[in-house]
Amino acid sequence: MLIDLNNPLPLEDVYAEGVEMLVPETPDISRPAASTAQTAEIREVALSQYGNMLLTRELGVDIRADVATALARGARVKVVLEDIEDITPSVADECFGKLAEALGKEAFEKRVILAGGSRLIQRLIQFVIDNRLSRNE
């Protein structure tokens, strides 16, 4: 790319060109890769590896990235909630709400398993998912 200082490219165009060269195409996580959801391997993601108090939306982004990576590889994901003392609605929405929205309710329920943890945490996550999905109806 030759830069003409009299006619500079908008910064967005420079970023877009750089992204095209460096970043591979984002996989479609709504469908399992090369297998069906019923026969896909199950990958466990223990939320306790992120701490027992999940309080910031940024943490939800990290969790969603790990879960989405496994989903993009065709795996079903078992999210283990054991040893989680607290999770904020922001974390639940950033991770589970946005994943459910991207996948759709049916695919999310087939491919993401929420296991263990307290009834309160299970109910909070389900409430946040339902709330996020109801926005699109």
VOMIKOL-443852 format. One line per field, with one value per residue (C-alpha): residue in one letter; residue number from 0; x, z, y. Coordinates in nm, 4 decimals. Layout:
// residues N
r (a, ...);
k (NUM, ...);
X (X, ...);
Z (Z, ...);
Y (Y, ...);
// end
This chain:
// residues 137
r (m, l, i, d, l, n, n, p, l, p, l, e, d, v, y, a, e, g, v, e, m, l, v, p, e, t, p, d, i, s, r, p, a, a, s, t, a, q, t, a, e, i, r, e, v, a, l, s, q, y, g, n, m, l, l, t, r, e, l, g, v, d, i, r, a, d, v, a, t, a, l, a, r, g, a, r, v, k, v, v, l, e, d, i, e, d, i, t, p, s, v, a, d, e, c, f, g, k, l, a, e, a, l, g, k, e, a, f, e, k, r, v, i, l, a, g, g, s, r, l, i, q, r, l, i, q, f, v, i, d, n, r, l, s, r, n, e);
k (0, 1, 2, 3, 4, 5, 6, 7, 8, 9, 10, 11, 12, 13, 14, 15, 16, 17, 18, 19, 20, 21, 22, 23, 24, 25, 26, 27, 28, 29, 30, 31, 32, 33, 34, 35, 36, 37, 38, 39, 40, 41, 42, 43, 44, 45, 46, 47, 48, 49, 50, 51, 52, 53, 54, 55, 56, 57, 58, 59, 60, 61, 62, 63, 64, 65, 66, 67, 68, 69, 70, 71, 72, 73, 74, 75, 76, 77, 78, 79, 80, 81, 82, 83, 84, 85, 86, 87, 88, 89, 90, 91, 92, 93, 94, 95, 96, 97, 98, 99, 100, 101, 102, 103, 104, 105, 106, 107, 108, 109, 110, 111, 112, 113, 114, 115, 116, 117, 118, 119, 120, 121, 122, 123, 124, 125, 126, 127, 128, 129, 130, 131, 132, 133, 134, 135, 136);
X (0.0000, 0.1427, 0.0438, -0.0511, -0.0355, -0.2503, -0.5292, -0.5035, -0.7227, -0.9770, -0.8498, -1.1411, -1.0281, -0.6734, -0.8024, -1.0375, -0.7554, -0.5286, -0.7975, -0.8604, -0.4907, -0.4338, -0.7564, -0.9096, -1.2790, -1.4958, -1.6448, -2.0210, -2.0911, -2.4619, -2.3983, -2.1518, -1.8558, -1.8579, -2.0773, -2.4182, -2.4808, -2.5951, -2.2650, -2.0268, -1.7697, -1.8534, -1.5990, -1.6181, -1.5641, -1.5448, -1.6397, -1.4400, -1.1228, -1.2242, -1.2791, -1.5671, -1.7080, -1.7904, -1.8662, -1.7495, -1.8842, -1.5247, -1.5050, -1.8232, -1.6504, -1.3610, -1.5958, -1.8024, -1.4849, -1.3817, -1.7289, -1.7727, -1.4323, -1.5362, -1.8720, -1.7012, -1.4935, -1.8125, -1.8125, -2.1031, -2.0073, -2.0821, -2.0487, -1.9735, -2.1108, -1.9768, -1.7946, -1.9391, -2.0511, -2.1808, -2.2404, -2.3793, -2.6523, -2.3954, -2.1621, -2.4499, -2.5793, -2.2390, -2.1667, -2.4856, -2.7374, -2.5308, -2.4447, -2.8125, -2.8967, -2.6277, -2.7147, -3.0903, -3.2776, -3.3053, -2.9405, -2.8214, -3.0216, -2.8857, -2.5236, -2.4685, -2.5272, -2.5346, -2.4340, -2.4229, -2.4088, -2.6775, -3.0406, -3.0135, -2.7280, -2.9037, -3.2222, -3.0346, -2.8631, -3.1913, -3.3669, -3.0960, -3.1092, -3.4892, -3.4710, -3.2125, -3.4104, -3.7394, -3.5871, -3.5773, -3.9373);
Z (0.0000, -0.1057, 0.1112, -0.0655, 0.1954, -0.0212, -0.0267, 0.2909, 0.3398, 0.6194, 0.9253, 0.9060, 0.5576, 0.6806, 0.9723, 0.7470, 0.5049, 0.7908, 0.9416, 0.6071, 0.5783, 0.9367, 1.0792, 0.9480, 0.8669, 1.1767, 1.1918, 1.2079, 1.5594, 1.4955, 1.3294, 1.4492, 1.2182, 1.0313, 1.2840, 1.4388, 1.7859, 1.9077, 1.8186, 1.8928, 2.1663, 2.4912, 2.6139, 2.9759, 3.0738, 3.4513, 3.5406, 3.8625, 3.6516, 3.6163, 3.9920, 4.2279, 4.2092, 3.8464, 3.8650, 3.5548, 3.2013, 3.0759, 3.2461, 3.0624, 2.7335, 2.8222, 2.9127, 2.5959, 2.3845, 2.5329, 2.4960, 2.1412, 2.0385, 2.1473, 1.9720, 1.6515, 1.6568, 1.6608, 2.0273, 2.2647, 2.5774, 2.9342, 3.1496, 3.5051, 3.7626, 4.0738, 4.3273, 4.1822, 4.4741, 4.2732, 3.9127, 3.8071, 3.5464, 3.3355, 3.3233, 3.2524, 2.9719, 2.8152, 2.8053, 2.7940, 2.6767, 2.3767, 2.2896, 2.3041, 2.0846, 1.8296, 1.8217, 1.8643, 2.1552, 2.0136, 1.9079, 2.2366, 2.4396, 2.2302, 2.2325, 2.5702, 2.8945, 3.2248, 3.4971, 3.8745, 4.0825, 4.3050, 4.1993, 4.2357, 3.9840, 3.7448, 3.7652, 3.7176, 3.4033, 3.2628, 3.3404, 3.1602, 2.8573, 2.8388, 2.8710, 2.5925, 2.3608, 2.4276, 2.2855, 1.9430, 1.9341);
Y (0.0000, 0.3363, 0.6310, 0.9537, 1.2306, 1.4579, 1.1992, 0.9871, 0.6832, 0.7034, 0.5195, 0.2732, 0.1628, 0.1059, -0.1028, -0.3003, -0.3807, -0.4873, -0.7049, -0.8769, -0.9603, -1.0764, -1.2149, -1.5364, -1.5375, -1.5778, -1.9274, -1.9711, -2.1027, -2.1505, -2.4881, -2.7500, -2.8035, -3.1359, -3.3154, -3.2989, -3.1626, -3.5048, -3.6774, -3.3909, -3.4277, -3.2538, -3.0013, -2.8888, -2.5281, -2.4891, -2.1337, -2.1686, -2.1308, -1.7637, -1.7244, -1.7932, -1.4376, -1.3542, -0.9842, -0.7938, -0.7862, -0.8198, -1.1577, -1.2553, -1.1676, -1.4014, -1.6851, -1.6346, -1.6425, -1.9777, -2.1291, -1.9935, -2.1322, -2.4813, -2.4425, -2.3274, -2.6452, -2.8498, -2.9481, -2.9303, -2.7378, -2.8359, -2.5242, -2.6360, -2.3923, -2.5688, -2.3488, -2.0269, -1.8114, -1.5147, -1.4168, -1.0807, -1.0438, -0.8546, -1.1547, -1.3930, -1.1718, -1.1100, -1.4799, -1.6826, -1.4228, -1.3185, -1.6791, -1.7772, -1.4804, -1.5734, -1.9430, -1.9213, -2.0772, -2.4285, -2.4579, -2.3054, -2.5582, -2.8477, -2.7377, -2.5671, -2.7570, -2.5683, -2.8130, -2.7909, -2.4784, -2.3364, -2.3091, -1.9316, -1.9097, -2.1487, -1.9398, -1.6112, -1.7404, -1.8734, -1.5436, -1.3460, -1.5785, -1.5546, -1.1766, -1.1475, -1.3763, -1.1945, -0.8743, -1.0388, -1.1590);
// end
